[in-house]
Amino acid sequence: MKKRQVVIKQRKNSYTTTSSSSNVRYVECQKNHAANIGGYAVDGCREFMASGSERTDDALTCAACGCHRNFHRKEVQTEVVCEYSPPDSIN
C-alpha cells in the first residue's frame, strides 16, 4: 500500500510542493517458538504472505508460517520529493 501526501505552502510569492510516498513490507518472522521452555527457535519464514484477502481476519495471518503479521519484521521505504517553483513576478 502506498500513501501519498501533498502539501502546498505559500510564502511571500513562492510555492513549495512536497510529496511523500512510503512502501511497507513485512519480512522474516521473528516469533520465538521455544520461549515457553526458555530457548530460542524461529521457524525460518522469510516473508509475510497474507492467508486471505484484505479487510478479513485471515489478511493478518501468514500463509507460510501461520503467525500474526506483527511477528514479522516491518521494512518501510520512504521517498520524499520537494519541488520549488519561483513566483511569476518579483515585487
C-alpha positions as CSV (number, residue, x, y, z in Angstrom):
1,M,0.0,0.0,0.0
2,K,1.4,3.4,-1.0
3,K,0.4,6.6,0.8
4,R,0.9,9.9,-0.8
5,Q,0.7,13.3,0.8
6,V,0.9,16.6,-1.0
7,V,1.4,19.8,0.9
8,I,1.4,23.2,-0.8
9,K,2.7,26.1,1.2
10,Q,2.7,29.8,0.2
11,R,5.5,32.0,1.4
12,K,5.7,35.6,0.1
13,N,5.2,34.8,-3.6
14,S,6.8,31.4,-3.6
15,Y,5.3,27.9,-3.7
16,T,6.8,24.7,-2.3
17,T,5.3,21.3,-3.1
18,T,6.3,18.3,-1.0
19,S,5.2,14.8,-1.8
20,S,5.9,11.7,0.3
21,S,5.4,8.1,-0.5
22,S,6.1,5.1,1.6
23,N,6.2,1.4,0.8
24,V,5.7,-1.1,3.7
25,R,6.9,-4.7,3.5
26,Y,6.8,-7.4,6.2
27,V,9.9,-9.7,6.0
28,E,11.3,-12.5,8.2
29,C,9.3,-13.9,11.1
30,Q,10.8,-13.3,14.5
31,K,8.4,-15.3,16.7
32,N,10.3,-17.3,19.3
33,H,8.6,-20.8,19.2
34,A,10.7,-22.1,22.1
35,A,10.1,-19.2,24.6
36,N,7.9,-21.4,26.9
37,I,10.8,-23.8,27.6
38,G,13.4,-21.0,27.9
39,G,15.0,-21.5,24.5
40,Y,15.2,-19.6,21.2
41,A,14.0,-21.0,17.9
42,V,12.5,-19.3,14.9
43,D,10.7,-21.1,12.0
44,G,12.7,-19.6,9.1
45,C,9.8,-17.9,7.4
46,R,11.4,-15.2,5.2
47,E,8.4,-13.1,4.1
48,F,4.8,-12.4,5.2
49,M,2.2,-13.7,2.8
50,A,-1.4,-13.0,3.7
51,S,-3.7,-16.0,4.0
52,G,-6.8,-14.1,2.9
53,S,-8.0,-11.0,1.1
54,E,-7.8,-7.5,2.6
55,R,-10.2,-6.5,5.4
56,T,-10.6,-10.1,6.7
57,D,-9.1,-11.7,9.7
58,D,-7.0,-14.0,7.5
59,A,-5.3,-11.0,6.0
60,L,-3.2,-10.7,9.2
61,T,-2.2,-14.3,9.3
62,C,0.9,-15.6,7.4
63,A,0.1,-18.3,4.9
64,A,3.7,-19.7,5.2
65,C,4.1,-20.0,9.0
66,G,0.7,-19.3,10.5
67,C,1.9,-16.4,12.7
68,H,0.3,-13.0,13.0
69,R,1.8,-10.2,10.9
70,N,3.1,-8.4,14.0
71,F,5.7,-11.2,14.4
72,H,7.3,-10.3,11.0
73,R,9.9,-7.5,10.9
74,K,8.5,-4.4,9.2
75,E,10.5,-2.7,6.5
76,V,9.5,0.8,5.5
77,Q,10.9,2.5,2.4
78,T,10.1,6.2,2.2
79,E,10.7,8.7,-0.6
80,V,10.2,12.5,-0.1
81,V,10.3,14.9,-3.0
82,C,10.3,18.6,-2.6
83,E,9.8,20.9,-5.5
84,Y,10.2,24.7,-5.6
85,S,8.5,27.0,-8.1
86,P,9.7,30.6,-8.2
87,P,7.0,33.2,-8.4
88,D,5.9,34.6,-11.8
89,S,6.8,38.1,-10.9
90,I,9.1,39.6,-8.2
91,N,7.8,42.7,-6.4
